[in-house]
Structure formats: C-alpha cells, structure tokens
Amino acid sequence: MTFSLGYGTNGFANHRLLDALAVIADLGYTGVALTLDHDHLNPYAEDLPKQLERVAARLSSLGLDKVVIETGARYLLDPWRKHHPTLLSEDSAPRLGFLEKALRIAAELNADCVSFWSGVKPEGLDDAEAASRLREGIRNLLLPAEALGVRIGMEPEPGHFVQHLQQVLDLRKQLGDHELFGVTLDVGHCVAVEPVDAAECVRQAGPLLFNVQLDDMLPKVHEHLEFGDGQLDLPATLAALTEVGYTGLAAVELPRHSHAAPDVAARAFRALTAAMPAKAEHPWVADALTKIREKPAAIGSLFPAAGRGVGRTPVAADTDPQGLIHGTLDDQARIRLVSELHLLLPAKAFAAELGDLYRFGDDAERRGVLRGLNALREVDDNVVVAGLQLVADALRTNDTRLVAAAMGAFAGRHLDAHSWRHGVLKCLFTGVPLAAVAELDRRVDDELRRMVSDYAAERSAAGREVPSDALAILERGEH
C-alpha cells in the first residue's frame, strides 16, 4: 500500500463544501484535508450533526477514503486576531474547546488524525512559560483523543513557537512518547525553515508521520506556492514517503489559491502523478521472485509464506474490509508468484503446479491461486481446463473470499453460461458483493434475470430484504 493524494478544502474557500469535495474527487484525488471553518463544517453550527451526515455520505459516494481534520481556520475563534487564541494564550480554553470539537468530528468521519499547531508566542511571554503552557495544552488534548481513539498530529509552523520538526519530536518525548501524538509535516515548510530538505524531514519523522501537506516554497519565505514555483524536490519527497512506508494522506495545501481552485488543483494533480515514484516491489516478493526464477519448484514453499511475508491486510480496507473485491496483500503477492511461474513453465507443468498449490493449500493459498488465474490474460487450453476445475471446487464452498476470487476475470472469460449464472446466484446467497464478479455487464442475460427474480420473490415471501445487488440486476431488464 502507498499513501493517498488529497487536496485541502482551505484551497476551495469560495466553494460550498459538498461542491468542493466533488471537484476534488473528479480531478482524481482520493482523500481530503478538511479545514473546519465558518462555511466548511463549522463545529459551532446548530445543525452540525446533519452536516456531518451529509459530508460523510458525500465522502463515501465520491471515494474520498482518506480524511484528516485541519484546524487552521484564520478567524473562526476571534474575528479580530488571526488564529487566536492559541494553546499559548493566557486563556487557551477556547482553542482547547475547538480542538476537542475537531476530535469529535474526526471520530464521526473516521479521519486519520486532527492536525494542529502551537501558535505564535504572545509578546512578553518567556520561553519556559510558553513551553509549559503548550505541554499542558497537549496533555489536556490527549484526554479526549484517548477517549475517542483519534490521533493528533502537531505541525511545525514557520513563525510559531514550534516551527521546526525537531521541536515536535522533542515534545513527544517530553510527553512520554504518547502513541496518539505524532507529526503533521508541511513539506514546503521544510524548504522555508528546516536545516535539511523535505525528503530528509520525512525520513526523520518516519513512523511518527500522521499527516502530510504538499506545496512548494522558497528558502526563508513562508509562502505556499504551486509545484515548480519554489525549490521543493517533489519527486525525492514523494519517494521518501514511499521509502518510510507512509500510508496516510498527502494533501495539497494552497490556502491562498481559492480564486482559481479547480485549475490549481488540476495542475497540482498532474504534477504529483508525474513525480510519483514507480511502484516498488515488496522486498519479500522481490526475493521470492528471484528464488522462483532460479528454481520454479520453490513456489511450493513460498506460496504458504506469503501472508507472513507481506501481511494479510485487505488492499482497500476502508471500502472493502473483507477483501472480497480487491483482495488482500497476500493475495497480491501470490498473484505475482503465479504470474511469474506462468512465464517460466510449459503450459502442462504450470497447470499441474497450480492444481497442487490449490489442492494442498489452505483457504488463503487457494484464493491466491484463483486470483493468480484472474491476472493471466492469455492461457493455454491445459490451463483453462485445470482452472475451471478449481473454480468449480471453490463455488461448491461457502467461503465468501473463495467464492469472490472464483468469480473473477478467469471465470468471466471461460466459465460456461449455466455455471456462471449459478456463480452469480452463489454470490447473492453468500453475501458476496457483485462488484467482485467480472464481466457482469457483458454476461447478464434474460435467464439470469429470471433466476434472480425467483430468488428475490422467495426472499420477499419470507419477509426478508432483497439485496440491492439483486435489484440492480432486475433493473437492467427494464431499460
């Protein structure tokens, strides 16, 4: 897994929030940094619960799976003084109250973290007292964070009391290395004020990196610029995020570009995708492929070890928590092993090896064989025959992951009409979403609609709800 690209809503200040989310998603971003402000999910609004419902629904429908809550609204708490009061103010209660509301909103939206900063040190306040106030404020903030299970990411901000990454890391140590306290890193700030470049800052933060903001800057100038207008090495920075295994949100932070938000966001997305590092092979997978190339029979011992090697997490855990549609990390690793073996062995030998891997494997390994078949585009008749036997075996089980894998691209291309229709019915009976079924649009026919209609009638007669997937197939016949 890699990190998600997002855009900050503070760069869409002239848009209604729901409209801004739609534009961000339409441009290709898969996450959003949501700044709480007067017109964008005001935490003090009387209808906040209804707003949260609408925003949550819109995020889900648009596929904006990664969310962070930003708290840098300029005049939300004080109409006269920018960003006041802060955690360093004599009366920091309004700031703490705001941050606690942000934590609750984050919990409602299943956000990765709440981002915050120290604020500018008040005139006449000495450093020791400022540091004491800040530590006390963070301790108070961690109490509701613990209760809600929400992480907080502190952003070093140029001109603020805490403006360097090392200060945040030191604070974390002073507060007992609390697991919910980490770093928000604006990579442009690294150009402006840090002694090392953004890529090295990413490495220094490492696993403590909870949130990343993306923009360009010039040295010693705190001005958020579009990529290419400053001195940020964007490819090296994105490569460093991949290097440290960052899987959170990396969102564009251009708060002064709202006047041209759609165009700016589009340019940013093009720059980011052009600068993204080539997807690197997982070290375990790379090593396994080398061993298989040297000795194809090694797949027999490597196939069972994939789960330990790369993990078993669903690829799209937020939207596909069981891995029925997109599979799991070990599924992906086994797909690579099957694909490599297909290049190395003659068709008969390859078909025989697949049969052995399936026959002697556990459910996860069998799933890997089926998903490996789905990834093969051109296969010999020997492989088709062997593969169809494996698909038929999987469809006789009630293992939803196995059924989902069996109804993938291989079955879509090679399973006969009768068996394929019954495979679709099997998915409906076992609760496998039909998004896991390949070639559905092409292969739905009148006979399948008749079968689904009978299934729906039986459920209705029994007083049971008809799945939306079944209704969708029936609706296809009405057009």
C-alpha positions, 0 to 999 in steps of 0.5 A: 500500500502507498499513501493517498493524494488529497487536496485541502478544502482551505484551497476551495474557500469560495466553494460550498463544501459538498461542491468542493469535495466533488471537484476534488474527487473528479480531478482524481484525488482520493482523500481530503484535508478538511479545514473546519471553518465558518462555511466548511463544517463549522463545529459551532453550527446548530445543525452540525450533526446533519452536516456531518451526515451529509459530508460523510455520505458525500465522502463515501459516494465520491471515494474520498477514503482518506480524511484528516481534520485541519484546524487552521481556520484564520478567524473562526475563534476571534474575528479580530486576531488571526488564529487566536487564541492559541494553546499559548494564550493566557486563556487557551480554553477556547482553542482547547474547546475547538480542538476537542470539537475537531476530535469529535468530528474526526471520530464521526468521519473516521479521519486519520488524525486532527492536525494542529499547531502551537501558535505564535508566542504572545509578546512578553511571554518567556520561553519556559512559560510558553513551553509549559503552557503548550505541554499542558495544552497537549496533555489536556488534548490527549484526554479526549483523543484517548477517549475517542481513539483519534490521533493528533498530529502537531505541525511545525509552523514557520513563525510559531513557537514550534516551527521546526520538526525537531521541536515536535519530536522533542515534545513527544518525548517530553510527553512520554512518547504518547502513541496518539501524538505524532507529526503533521509535516508541511513539506514546503515548510521544510524548504522555508525553515528546516536545516535539511530538505523535505525528503530528509524531514520525512525520513526523520519523522518516519513512523511518527508521520500522521499527516502530510501537506504538499506545496512548494516554497522558497528558502526563508519565505513562508509562502505556499506556492504551486509545484515548480514555483519554489525549490521543493524536490517533489519527486525525492519527497514523494519517494521518501514517503514511499521509502518510510512506508507512509500510508496516510494522506498527502494533501495539497495545501494552497490556502491562498489559491481559492480564486482559481481552485479547480485549475490549481488543483488540476495542475497540482494533480498532474504534477504529483502523478508525474513525480510519483515514484514507480511502484516498488516491489515488496522486498519479500516478493522481490526475493521470492521472485528471484528464488522462483526464477532460479528454481520454479519448484520453490513456489511450493514453499513460498506460496504458504509464506506469503501472508507472513511475508507481506501481511494479510491486510485487505488492499482497500480496507476502508471500502472493502474490509473483507477483501472480497473485491480487491483482495488482500496483500497476500493475495497480491503477492501470490498473484505475482508468484503465479504470474511469474511461474506462468512465464517460466513453465510449459503450459502442462507443468504450470497447470499441474503446479497450480492444481497442487498449490490449490489442492494442498493449500489452505483457504488463503493459498487457494484464493491466491491461486484463483486470483493468480488465474484472474491476472493471466490474460492469455492461457493455454487450453491445459490451463483453462481446463485445470482452472475451471476445475478449481473454480468449480471446487471453490463455488461448491464452498461457502467461503465468501473470499473463495467464492469472490476470487472464483468469480473473477476475470478467469471465470468471466472469460471461460466459465460456461453460461449455466455455471456462471449464472449459478456463480452469480446466484452463489454470490447473492446467497453468500453475501458476496458483493457483485462488484467482485464478479467480472464481466457482469455487464457483458454476461447478464442475460434474460435467464439470469434475470429470471433466476434472480427474480425467483430468488428475490420473490422467495426472499420477499415471501419470507419477509426478508430484504432483497439485496440491492445487488439483486435489484440492480440486476432486475433493473437492467431488464427494464431499460 
